[in-house]
Amino acid sequence: MVRPRYFFSETFTSLKRNFFMGFTAITTVAITLFIVGFFAIIVYDIQGIISSIKSDVELAVYLEDNISEELKEYIEQYIISWEETDAVRYISKEQALERFKKQNEGSDILKEIEGNPLPASFEITLNNPEKIDRVALRFYDKDGNFIEGVDEVIYGKNYVNTLFSITAIIGTIAFLIIIALLLAAVVLIFNTIRLSIYARRKEIEVMKLVGATNWFVRIPFLFEGFFEGFAGSVVSIILLYFINKFLWIRVERVIVDTMRIKELAIVGSGNVISYTYIGVVVVGGLIGLLSSAIALRRYVKV
């Protein structure tokens, strides 16, 4: 029966023999996972900001001045019946004028207004803002004109579509960068394990001749790869902790104070930063094991 101490001893002996490559692998993993972790935090915060902006997207449906009470109530019930509708608020002509006066208090434009030229409207909030185009089309008839009782529909089409496009682009770019960085770490640990195998190739042959099992040969190399990935992840967490504590948390507090966005990675209530640290450790260990397994499969015929 072989004790675990033997495998650990073999692992650290191999690391000493290839100290420079092992140190380089650990450093690269640390830098890679630090960038991945910090980048993930930034992307999470950006997505949080965009989601907050998206939640404020509203569809404004302006009504004709001569609309009857029955038709107004029909349109309101029609809107409420849609599954996409989260909330609908009716703004009367008087409320619209009062709001306009508050928004332009002290402006000369108020002197130019006679009577109440502002229309009544419905302000619609959707449970999925990305369906706003589909909802807006329901206020048009088959000839492309507004349905009866509706004078205009406004929701900033170009702004909304641009916002959704930015969200998709950020997600895609983040995914590609993270994959590229992780692949770089895998390649470096792979090369380190390959050099370890090459340095011990005669020893491996002798071990096989005297009856060593396949796993007896493989385990020290798997330990070595895991150690390099794990050690790199621990260093990256230390770096992440300090940069978050002394830099990024201040940025998030500014965002909270200016934009009232609370669901952020560090100051939010979702423990995102803790999950990030755990994820970095898990990914680091898996990178090391995966790199070792690939190298063993290719260079150790056992």
C-alpha positions in Angstrom: 0.0 0.0 0.0 1.4 3.3 -1.1 1.0 6.3 1.3 -0.1 9.7 0.1 3.2 11.0 1.5 5.0 9.3 -1.3 3.0 11.1 -4.0 3.4 14.5 -2.4 7.2 13.8 -2.1 7.4 12.9 -5.7 5.3 16.0 -6.7 7.6 18.5 -4.8 10.7 16.7 -6.0 9.5 17.2 -9.6 8.7 20.9 -8.8 12.3 21.4 -7.5 13.8 19.9 -10.6 11.7 22.2 -12.9 11.5 25.1 -10.5 11.7 27.8 -13.2 8.9 26.3 -15.3 6.8 25.5 -12.2 7.2 29.0 -10.9 6.4 30.4 -14.3 3.3 28.2 -14.5 2.1 29.3 -11.1 2.7 33.0 -11.9 0.9 32.7 -15.2 -2.1 31.0 -13.6 -2.1 33.6 -10.9 -2.1 36.5 -13.3 -4.6 34.8 -15.6 -7.1 34.0 -12.9 -6.6 37.5 -11.4 -7.5 39.0 -14.7 -10.4 36.6 -15.2 -11.7 37.2 -11.7 -11.4 41.0 -11.9 -12.8 41.1 -15.4 -15.8 38.9 -14.2 -16.5 41.4 -11.4 -16.3 44.4 -13.8 -18.6 42.6 -16.3 -21.1 41.7 -13.5 -21.2 45.4 -12.5 -21.6 46.6 -16.0 -24.4 44.1 -16.6 -26.0 45.3 -13.3 -25.9 48.9 -14.5 -27.4 47.9 -17.9 -30.1 45.8 -16.3 -31.0 48.7 -14.0 -31.2 51.0 -17.1 -33.3 48.3 -18.9 -35.7 48.1 -16.0 -36.4 51.8 -16.4 -37.3 51.5 -20.1 -40.9 52.5 -20.5 -43.3 52.6 -23.4 -45.3 55.9 -23.6 -48.6 55.7 -25.4 -50.1 59.2 -26.0 -53.9 59.3 -26.4 -56.0 61.5 -28.6 -57.6 64.5 -26.9 -61.1 63.6 -27.8 -60.9 59.9 -26.7 -64.0 58.7 -24.9 -63.8 57.3 -21.3 -65.0 53.9 -22.6 -62.2 53.7 -25.2 -59.6 54.8 -22.8 -60.6 52.0 -20.3 -60.7 49.5 -23.2 -57.2 50.3 -24.2 -56.0 50.2 -20.6 -57.5 46.7 -20.1 -56.1 45.7 -23.4 -52.6 46.6 -22.2 -53.0 45.0 -18.8 -54.1 41.7 -20.5 -50.6 41.2 -22.2 -48.2 38.8 -20.5 -45.4 41.2 -21.2 -46.9 44.0 -19.1 -45.4 44.5 -15.7 -47.2 47.7 -14.8 -49.3 50.4 -16.5 -49.9 53.9 -15.3 -52.4 56.4 -16.6 -51.2 60.0 -16.8 -54.1 62.5 -17.3 -53.6 65.8 -19.1 -53.6 67.6 -15.8 -50.9 65.3 -14.3 -48.8 65.6 -17.5 -48.9 69.5 -17.3 -48.1 69.4 -13.6 -45.1 67.1 -14.2 -43.9 69.3 -17.1 -44.0 72.4 -14.9 -41.9 70.7 -12.2 -39.4 69.5 -14.8 -39.1 73.0 -16.3 -39.4 75.1 -13.2 -37.9 78.5 -13.7 -37.6 78.1 -17.4 -39.0 80.7 -19.9 -40.7 78.0 -21.8 -43.5 78.0 -19.2 -44.4 81.5 -20.2 -45.1 80.3 -23.8 -47.7 77.7 -22.8 -51.3 78.6 -23.1 -53.9 76.2 -21.7 -52.9 72.5 -21.6 -51.5 71.2 -24.9 -50.2 68.0 -23.3 -52.0 64.7 -24.1 -53.0 62.0 -21.6 -51.0 58.9 -21.8 -50.3 55.4 -20.6 -46.8 54.6 -19.3 -46.1 50.9 -19.6 -43.3 49.0 -17.9 -42.5 45.5 -19.2 -41.3 42.4 -17.4 -38.9 41.8 -20.3 -37.8 45.1 -21.8 -36.3 43.3 -24.8 -39.8 42.7 -26.1 -40.6 46.4 -26.3 -40.5 46.4 -30.1 -43.1 43.6 -30.3 -45.4 45.4 -27.8 -45.1 48.7 -29.6 -46.3 47.1 -32.8 -49.6 46.2 -31.2 -50.6 49.9 -31.2 -50.6 49.9 -35.1 -53.2 48.5 -37.4 -52.5 46.4 -40.5 -52.1 49.6 -42.6 -49.4 51.0 -40.3 -51.6 53.6 -38.6 -52.2 53.9 -34.9 -55.2 52.1 -33.5 -58.2 54.2 -32.6 -57.7 56.4 -29.6 -53.9 56.4 -29.8 -52.1 59.5 -31.1 -48.4 58.4 -30.7 -46.2 55.8 -29.3 -42.7 56.7 -28.0 -40.1 54.5 -26.4 -36.7 55.6 -27.9 -36.4 52.8 -30.4 -32.8 53.5 -31.4 -31.7 54.0 -27.9 -33.3 50.8 -26.7 -32.0 48.7 -29.5 -28.5 50.1 -29.0 -28.7 49.3 -25.3 -29.6 45.7 -26.0 -26.8 45.4 -28.6 -24.2 46.7 -26.2 -25.4 44.1 -23.6 -25.0 41.3 -26.1 -21.5 42.6 -27.3 -20.2 42.9 -23.7 -21.3 39.4 -22.9 -19.7 37.9 -26.0 -16.4 39.8 -25.6 -16.2 38.8 -21.9 -16.7 35.2 -22.7 -14.1 35.1 -25.5 -11.5 36.9 -23.3 -12.0 34.6 -20.4 -11.8 31.5 -22.6 -8.5 32.8 -24.2 -6.9 33.5 -20.8 -7.9 30.1 -19.4 -6.5 28.4 -22.5 -3.2 30.2 -22.0 -2.9 28.9 -18.5 -3.8 25.4 -19.6 -1.0 25.5 -22.3 1.6 26.6 -19.8 0.9 24.0 -17.2 0.7 21.4 -20.0 4.3 22.4 -21.0 5.5 22.2 -17.4 4.1 18.7 -16.9 5.5 17.7 -20.3 9.0 18.7 -19.2 8.6 16.9 -15.9 7.6 13.7 -17.8 10.6 14.1 -20.1 13.0 14.6 -17.2 11.7 11.4 -15.6 11.2 9.3 -18.7 13.8 6.7 -17.8 12.5 6.4 -14.2 9.0 5.9 -15.6 10.3 3.1 -17.8 12.0 1.4 -14.9 8.8 1.7 -12.8 6.7 0.1 -15.5 9.2 -2.8 -15.8 9.0 -3.6 -12.1 5.2 -3.7 -12.2 4.1 -0.1 -11.3 0.4 0.4 -12.2 -0.7 3.2 -14.5 -2.2 5.3 -11.7 1.0 4.9 -9.6 2.9 6.6 -12.4 0.2 9.2 -13.2 -0.7 10.5 -9.7 2.4 12.5 -8.9 2.1 14.4 -12.2 -1.6 15.0 -11.5 -0.7 16.3 -8.1 1.9 18.6 -9.6 -0.5 20.1 -12.1 -3.2 20.5 -9.4 -0.7 22.2 -7.1 0.4 24.7 -9.7 -3.2 25.5 -10.6 -4.3 25.7 -6.9 -1.2 27.8 -5.9 -1.8 30.2 -8.7 -5.5 30.6 -7.8 -4.6 31.4 -4.1 -2.2 34.1 -5.3 -4.8 35.5 -7.6 -7.4 35.7 -4.8 -4.9 37.6 -2.6 -4.4 40.1 -5.4 -8.2 40.3 -6.0 -8.8 40.9 -2.3 -6.5 43.9 -2.1 -7.5 45.5 -5.4 -11.2 45.1 -4.4 -10.7 46.4 -0.9 -8.7 49.4 -1.8 -9.9 50.3 -5.3 -13.0 48.7 -6.8 -15.2 49.0 -3.7 -14.8 52.8 -3.9 -15.8 52.7 -7.6 -18.9 50.7 -6.7 -19.8 53.1 -3.9 -19.7 56.0 -6.4 -22.0 54.0 -8.7 -24.4 53.4 -5.8 -24.4 57.0 -4.8 -24.9 58.4 -8.3 -27.1 55.8 -10.0 -28.8 54.1 -7.0 -27.8 50.7 -8.3 -27.4 48.3 -5.4 -26.9 44.9 -7.0 -23.1 45.1 -7.5 -20.4 42.5 -6.9 -18.9 43.8 -3.7 -21.5 46.1 -2.1 -24.5 44.1 -3.3 -26.3 41.6 -1.2 -25.8 38.5 -3.4 -22.3 37.5 -2.1 -21.0 37.6 -5.6 -17.5 38.4 -4.5 -17.4 35.3 -2.3 -18.6 33.1 -5.2 -16.0 34.7 -7.4 -13.2 33.7 -5.0 -14.5 30.2 -4.7 -14.9 30.0 -8.5 -11.3 31.1 -9.0 -10.0 28.3 -6.6 -12.1 25.7 -8.3 -11.1 26.8 -11.8 -7.4 26.9 -10.8 -7.5 23.3 -9.5 -9.4 22.1 -12.6 -7.0 23.9 -15.0 -4.1 22.1 -13.3 -5.7 18.7 -13.4 -6.9 19.1 -17.0 -3.5 20.2 -18.2 -1.8 17.3 -16.4 -4.3 14.8 -17.8 -3.8 16.0 -21.3 0.0 15.9 -21.0 -0.1 12.4 -19.5 -2.4 11.1 -22.2 -0.1 12.4 -24.9 3.4 11.7 -23.5 3.0 8.8 -21.0 2.0 5.6 -22.8 0.6 3.7 -19.8 
